Amino acid sequence: MIHAVDRIALTNACWLSADGTFEEGTLFIEDGHIVRLAGADAATDGYDIIDAAGHLILPGAIDPHVHLRQPGQLYKEGVNNGSKAALRGGVTSVIDMPNNKPACSTAARLRQKKEIFTQKSYVNWGLMFHATAGYREPVQKQIKSAKVYMAKSSALPAVTEQNVINDICRFYPLLSFHAEDETAFLPGKLPHHEKRPHTAVKTALQKIERALRALAPEERPRVVICHMNTALETDWLRRMRREGFDVWGEGSPHYFFFTQDDYLRQGTALQVNPAIKTEQDRQALRRALREGGIDFIGTDHAPHARFEKESAQPPSGIAAIEWYMPLMLHLLDEGLLDWPRFYELTCANAARCYRIEKRDGIKEGNYADLVLVKRYDQPVRQQKIQSKSGQNVYSHMPLHWRVETVLVNGKIKFDGKRFYGKPEGMEI
């Protein structure tokens, strides 16, 4: 197996092209980039060869919503281990959330966190910044987005006041919202999904919309609604887009496969924020996945230690990134997706939304972020869970696809069993 060379040719290659169709031939890589997509008879003199026969070559996935828990909670995951979990899932670029301990809410903390990712990440990475009331250091060009938590997710208070939301919308050009307004949460000891009702989502969307409408069109930020969990969000996005607003929708796998009834049966393993909701919501999200209402997939990879999830006060979150590609390919097996939608959801749309250059698919001139996958007749049984959570909520599902090899910036970093080289992920 070739691990770290500057000139590679993938022969007997079958790759997913930008139009969602497959092409066959030879794929040439030099200095980390795809330099030529050629026919099967192209000369390969001077190149090290990877025989890709029997595999499909897919663009490395971009996961724009992960919690790798560093700094502050290394025992839960950490950048090094979390980026290895990403490789297992066919993910070659991530955007990490800012609700660390301490929260990534100042320029100094942002610099510290970038240094950690530079030293530790096997995959490419970008960072979000924790938007707060009144903090206005000019960090916009150093981040992929500012994250607005309308429900408390760190030591910092939630952002729920209309004037603060308005002010944040004026300052940042790209905002990612956790769209649950905690002022609408219900008191008392209720099941998790009942304590965080649909009303909290509705109220959050109303406040976001007021903030956008208060600005002139040229002053409005791009807005992403993260980890959509209800039909309310898909309907809102459809209406706002018709009116010309620059709004995007992120979907997360657990909302496509589970309902609140599963949560009630399985317990805290499926406790997440926002909560998993009804079958009606699940079906609405799956329709949006198929028809274009959801733009891209963010796993919301949010691992916790097993003892925490089994405690009397369990935290919310699911480890998911290492099953990203098998889950998305399962949706294709189900007939919910076709290859053009798969391409949009896994890399192209996230690259466009977050302005990630040269990572929007298998094209000449792009970085060689590539995933070789293979489909097996029998479901694949994973022997090792990379995430420190030690939990796989998808273990019951018959997933037939396996990530066999992953290249990041033209270098093999994972071969289905082992990881190679140093952490060399680039900032995106």
N, C-alpha and C positions, 0 to 999 in steps of 0.2 A: 504494500500500500504506500502510495506517495503522500508525503505529509507537508513538505514545505519547499516547493520549487517555484520558480518564476514563470515557467512555460509549461503548460499542461494542455493536452488535447484529450477531450472526452470522445472516444470513438463509439460506434454503434449506438449513438445517442438519439433519444426521442424526448424532445423538450416542449414544454407548454409555452407557446408564443404569446405575444401581446394581444392578439385578437382572439385568444381562447381556443385556438386549434393547436394540434401537435405537428411539429416538423421533425424530420429525421435527417441525420447526417453526422457531422463532426463539429464539436464546439471547442474553440480555441481560447485559451486564457493566457494573458501575459501581464505581469506586474499587478495582479489582483483584479484585472478587468477582462470582460469578454471582448475580444478583439475581432473575432470573426465567427460567423455561423455559416458553415459550408456543407457541401455535399459529402456523401459517404466515401467518395473516392479522393478526397482532398489529401494532399501530401502532409505527413506529420513528422518529417525529418526535423530533428532538433527539439522535439517536444517529448516530455514524459507522458506516457499513455495511461489513461484510466479507461478500461473497457466498461461501458455503461449498459451493455446488453442485458435485457431482462428487467430494466428499471425505467421508470418515468423520471425525468428531470424537471423539477418544479422550482419556481422562484422562491428564495428564502422568504419565509413569512415575516411580516412586521407586526409585532404585538405592541400596540400603543398604550397598554394599560397593565402594568405589573407593579408589584410591591416586593422588592427584593430585600427589604428590611434592614438596609444598612445606609447610614449609621444607626446605632442604637439597639438593634434587636437581632444581632448576628445569630443567636441561638435558634431563631425561627427559620432563617434561610441564608442570607448573605449574598453578595454580588457574585462571588466566585461560584458557589454551588448553584445559585439560581440561574446563572448564565449557562451552566452545564445542563440544567433541567431544560432550558430553552432549546439547546442543541438537540436533546433527545426528542423534542417536539417539532423539530424542523423550523424553529424560529431563529432568524439570524440578526434581527434588530428589535430592540425593545425601547419603550419609553417608560421610565420609572416614576412612580407617584411620590408626592412630597410629604406625606404624612408620617415622617420618620420621628425618632426620638433623639434629638430635638427636630421639630419640623423644618423642612427646607424652605424657610420663609425670609431669609436675609441673604444679601449678596455674599457674605462671608461663609455662611453655611452652604450656599450653592457651590462656591469654590472648593470647599472641603469635600463635598459629595462628588464633584467631578474628578477630583484626585483619586478617590476610592475606585470609581468606575474605570478610570484610566489604568489603574494598576491591577484590577481584579476581573474585568469582564472578558469572557470569551466571545461574546457577541457584540455587535454594534449597539450603540446606546444614545439616548437623549434623555433629558430631565424635564420634569414639570416643576413649577414653582408654586408654593402655597400662597394664594391670594388672601390678603387680610385687609381689614379696614385701616386706611391711613398710610400704609407702607408703600412708598413710591420711588424706590431706587430704580434706576434705568437698567433693568435686567432683561428687557424684552428680547434682545438679540442673542442672549446667552441661553435661552430656554426654548423648548418646543411649544410650550403652552403654559398658561397659568391655570391652576386648578382651583375651582370654587366649590368648597364643601358647604352645602346648605344643611347638612347634618354633621354634627361634631365627629371628627375622625382622627384627632390628635389632641395635643394639649391646648391647641388654639380653639377659640370659640367658633361655632358655625357662623356662616354669613347668611343672615335671613332678613336683615332690614333693607327695605327697598332703596333707600338713599345710598347705602353702601354698595349694593349690587349695581346701581346706576353709575356710581363713581368708578368701580372696577371695570365696567364695560367701556368707560371712556378712556381708560389708561392702557389696557392690554389689547393688542390686535387679534389675539387668538385665546379663547377661553374654553376650558373643558369643565363641565358642570356635573357634580353629583346632585341630581335634581330631585332631592327629597327635602322638603321644608320641615325641619324638626319641630317647628312651632305647631304643626298639625299632628304630631305623634300623640297617641292616646296614653293616659296614665294607667297605673296599676299593673298587676301581674298578668299579662296577656301573652299568648303565643307570639313569637317574633313577627310573623307575617301580619298579625292583627294589630300589633302595637304600632306598626308603620303602615298606615292604611293608604289606599289609592288617593285619598284627599291630600296627603303630603306631596305626592307627585304633581297633582293638579295645581296646588298652590305654588309650588316651585316653578312650574312652567309659566304660570300667570305672571310671576314676578320677573322672570327672565324676559318674557315678551314685553312687559311694560318698559323695562330698561332699554331694550332694543328700539322700541317705537319712539322713545324719548330722544333718540339720536337721529341726526340726518343720515341718509343712506351711506354716504361716503365716510361717516365717522363710526359706523357700527363694526364691532369685532366679528370675526368668524366664531361661531359657537358650536361646540360639540356636546351633545347629550350623551354622557357616559353610561355604560352598562344598563341599557334600557330594559326595564322589567315589566312594562305594562303596555296595553293597547293605547293608553292615553298618549304616550310619547310618540308612537308611530303615527297616530292621527294628527298630533300637533305638528310634527315634522312635515307631513304632507301638506297641511294647510299653510304653514309658514313658507315653505318652498314655493308654493303657488304664488305667493305674494312677493317673492323675490328676495327673501332673507337668506343669508349665507349660513345655513344651519345643517349640521351633520349628525348622523346617528351611529352609535357604537353598540354592537351586540356582543353578548358573552355566552359561551356555550351552555352553562348550566340553565339558563332561561329557555333554551331550545329543547332540553331533554327532561326537565323536572317541573313539578308543580308543588303547590303548598301541601298537597296530600302526601307527596313523597317526603317532604320535610317533616310532616307530622309522624310518618312511619319511621324515618331514619334518624331523626333528631339533629343534634348539633353539627354533624358532619355536613349538612346542607344548610346551615345557618350562614347567611350572607347578607351584606348590605349593598344595594337594596334587596329586600326579601324576595324570595321566589314566590310567585303569585298563582293565579288560577289557570285552569286549562284554557279558558278563553284568552287570557293574556298570552299563554304559550303559543297558541295557534296564531294569534295576531303577529307575534314576533317571527314565527316561522314564515308567514306570508310575506312579511317585510324583508326577510332574508332572501326569499326567492325573487321578489318583485322589485327590489331596489330601495326599499324604505330604510334598510340598514346598510350603511356604507362600508363598514369594515368590522373586523373581529378583534376585540380586546379581551383576553382571557380573564382579566381582573385577578391574576394569579396572586393570591393573598394567603400564604401559608402561615400556620400556627403550629406550635408544638402540640403533640397529641395530648399531653397532660392538661394543656389549656382548654382544648376543645371538649375534654371530658370533665371539666371542672363545673362547679355550681354556677359560675358566671362565665360561660364560654364566649370567647370573642367571635366575631363574624369573619368569614373568609374561607375560600376554597383554593387548594393548590391545583393548578390546571394546565400550566404552560407545557408540561412535557407530553401532553396528549393533544396539543393543538392540531397538528397535521392529521393524525389518525381520526380525530373527531370531525374535522372538516371534510375529509375524504369519505367518512361514513355518511355524512349528509348528501354527498354526491351519489354514493351507493343507494341511498334511500330514494333518489330521484328528486329530492328537494332542490338541489343545485345542479347546474350544468357547468362545464369548464370555464366559459366566459365569466360567470358569476363567481366561481371559485377564485379566478385570477383577480377580479376586482376586490373581493372581500379579504383576501389574504395578503396582498401587497400593494396593488396599484392605487386603490383609493386612499389608504392610510398615507402613502407616499405623497399623494396630491394634497390631501388635507393638511398634513403637518410639514409640507414643503421639504421632503426628504429627497435629495437629489441622487440620481443614478442608482436607485434601488427599487425601481418600479417594474421589475420584470426582467426577463431574459432578452436583452437587446445588446447589440454591438455598442460599446462605449460604457455600458453599465458595469458596476462592480459585480464580480462573480460570487454572488451570494446564491448558492445552489443547494437543492435538497434532492437526493436520489431516494425514491420510494419504491416499494414493491408490494403488490397485493398477493395475499396468500389465500388459498381455498378455505382453510380453517382459521377461526379467530386467533389472533396473536395474543399469547399470554406473556405479559411483561414480568420478568423475573426480579427486576430491581426498581425501586422507586427512588429517584434521585432527590426529590425534594425532602427537606428535613421534616416536613409534616408527617411523612410516612403513610399518607392516606391517598387513596385513589377512588373517588366517588363514581368513577366510570368503569370500575372493574367488572361490573355485571354485563357490560355492553359487548356485543360481538364485533369488535373492531378488527377488520381484515388487513389493514394497511400498516406497514412498518417503515419507519425512517431508517434507511440503511447507511447513508453517508451524507455529511453536511460539510459544505465549503463556505467559509466566511472570508470575503475579500481574496478569493482565489486560493485559499489554503484549506486543506482538510483538517477539520477540528474534531470530527466525530465519525466513527466508522460503524456505528450500530452497537459497539461494545465498549470502545475505549475513546478517551479524549487525547488530543495531541497538541503539542506545542505550548506556548505561553499564552496568557490572556492578552490578546491583541485587538480586541474590538475597538472600532473607531467611533468617535462622536459623530452623530448624524445631524 
